[in-house]
């Protein structure tokens, strides 16, 4: 579904990505893992067309998208839950959800307002509240719901549970597990190694703008030295 090859990107004169490589197949949950500042968000921004890459290839469903503007990339079926949530603070929960709702690929059993409220009952209870009146966990649910309302083929979550209370984090992981069981392809960034091992099919560990290890959850769980070297604080 998604293929990234030899991707390089810069912030001004400073190079941030040095030949990034990753892949996500249909129905897979795949991670980008690594310490802060290693290029994970930069990779997502480059995939989504929010940061121009200098070289490399980004393919989605067999077609190159690396020269397309971000709105066209999104319309192909990539739904982004950005770092920091970035919901519309002066719109209600309902308005946030319907603002970008679409089913451009004629998906069966599409995400609708009713389905989103069924998936996140807390949002149904707060649907008339403005975005800036929600807790951090509710805002994250809203950001995920907003992305799902675009009926994405691939859902990308940048820092899925950062800054959330433990019970809310567990609720988010449970929601992502439900999406996986429904066949939703997901690329997720987070620092909760244990939760990611339990959820994901494959992992990419990023160090200084390149992937230094790729493998399964079983392989990652067994290699404590690898976790300490690249993921430890």
N, C-alpha and C positions, 0 to 999 in steps of 0.2 A: 504494500500500500504506500508507505513512505520510504524513500531511499535518499540518504544524504551521503555524498561522497566528496572527499578532499575539499571540504568547505573551509574557506578562510574568510575572516572578517576583521575590520579595523574600526576603532574609535579615533577618528582623525588620523594621526600618524602612528598610533599605537596598535599593534596587531593583537587581537584577542582570541582568534581561532586559528589553529595551525593544522588544517587537514582533518576536520571533524568527520567521523564516519558513524552512521547509525541507521537502523532499519526498524520499521514496525510493520508487521503483517496484519491482515484482516483478522479481527477478533482477539488480537494479542494485547496484553498489558506490558509495556516496556518502560524502563526507568532511565533517567539520567541522574547519576549520583555523583557526589563529590563535595568537597569543602566550599565555603563561600569564595567567590571571586575566581572560580576555575573555568567559567565559560558556559555554564548551563543555560542561564537566562539569555545570554548572547546567542546561543545556538537556536533557542526558540524564536527569538526576535528575527534572526536571519531566515529561518524557515518560513515565518509568517510575512516576510517582506517588510518588516519594520526597521530592519537594519540592512543596508546593502552589503552583499558579500563581494569580496574582491575576486574570488575564483571558486571553482567547485560546482557541484551539481546537486540540485534538490529536485527529486521526482515525486509526484503524487499520482498513484494509479497509472504508472508508466509514462506520464507526460512531464516534461520539464516545467517547473513553475518558478525557477529562481530569478527570472527576469520580469515576473508579473508584479503589479502593484498589490498591496496587502488586501484591498477589498476584493480583488478577483481571486486571490488565494483562498480567502475565507469562503467565498461563494462556491468554491469547488468542493467544500465539505470539511474544512478544518475549523474546529471550534476551540477558541482559546479562553482559558481561565487564567488571567494574568496575575503575576506577582502583585500583591497589594490589593487584589480584588477589582478595583477601579469600577465599581458600580456607579450609577448616576445618583448622587446624593440628594438631589432635589426632585427626583421622580419617585413615585410610590413603587412598592414591590411589584404590583401588577404591571405598572407602566414599564419598569425595568425589563420584565419578562417578555412583554409583547413588542418592545421597541425594535428588536432585530429578529423577531420570529419569522421563520420561513421553512419551507420544505421543498427546496429547489430540485432535489434529486428524487422526488416522489417516493419517499421512504414509506414502507408499510408500517402501520402502527406508529405514526409520527408523534413527536413531542408536541403536546398542546398545553394550554394553560391548566386545564383540568388534570392532565397527567403529571405536570410539574408539581402542582399542589398536592397530588396524591403521593408523589415521591418525597416531597419535603412538606409534611403537614404543618410545620412551624411557619413556613412562608404563607400558607393559606390563612393561618391565624393573624398574620401581620400584613396581609396584602394591601391594606390601605395606608400603612405606615410609609414614610419616606425612607430612602436608603440610609440617610444619616441618622435615623432613629433606631437602627438595628444594632444588635451586638456584633462582635467580630465573627462569631460562628454563623450567625444568621446572614451576615454579608457574604460569607464564603459560600453558603448554600445558595444564595441568590446569584452569585457569580457563576456557580456551576449550572444552576437552572437556566440562567440567561444563555449560556453556551449551548446547553442541550436543546433549547428552543429553536436554535438554528438547524437542528437535526443533522449534526455533524457525522461524517463517516469516521473521522479521527478526532477524539477529544484530547486536548493538550492542557495539562494543569501544571502551572509553575508555582512551586511552594504550596502544595495542596493543603497543608495543615499548619503552616507557620504561625506562631503566636496564638494558637487556639488552646482552650482549656482541654485537659485530657479527655473528658467525656464527650466533648464536641469533636475532638480528633477521632475518637473511636466511631462516632456517628458518621463522619465523612468517609472513613475507611469502609464502613459497612455499606454505604451508598455506592462507593466505587466497586466493591465486590459484587453488588447487585447488577451494576452496569456491565461488569465483565461477564457475568452469567447470562446476560441478555445478548452477548456477542459484540458489545461496543469496544472498538479499538481505542486504546488509551496510551498516551505518552505522558508520564508523570515525573515531576521533580519534587523531591522532598528529602528531609534528613532523617526520617523515622525508618531506620534500616530494618528493624524487625517487622514493621508493618509492611514495608515494601517487599521483603522476602516472602511474606505470606500471601501477597496479592499478585505480584508480577510474574510473568513467564520468563523474561530475560532482563538483564541489567547492563548498562554501559556506565563505567566509572570514568569520570572526566578529571584530568589533571592538567592544568596550565594550557587549556584550550585544545586538548586532544583527548581521544579515548585511549586509555591505557589498559583497560580490561573489559571484556565482554563475556557474559556467561549466564547460566541458569541460576535460579534461586537456590537449588540444591548445592551447586558448586560454591556460591557465595556464602551460604550458611556454614559450610564446612571449613572455610578459609578465614579463620579469625585474624591471622597475620595480615592478610590482604585488607580486611576491614580496618584494622588498626592503622595500616600504612596510609590509606587513602581516605578513610572516612572518619577516623578518630579525631577528637577535638584536641 
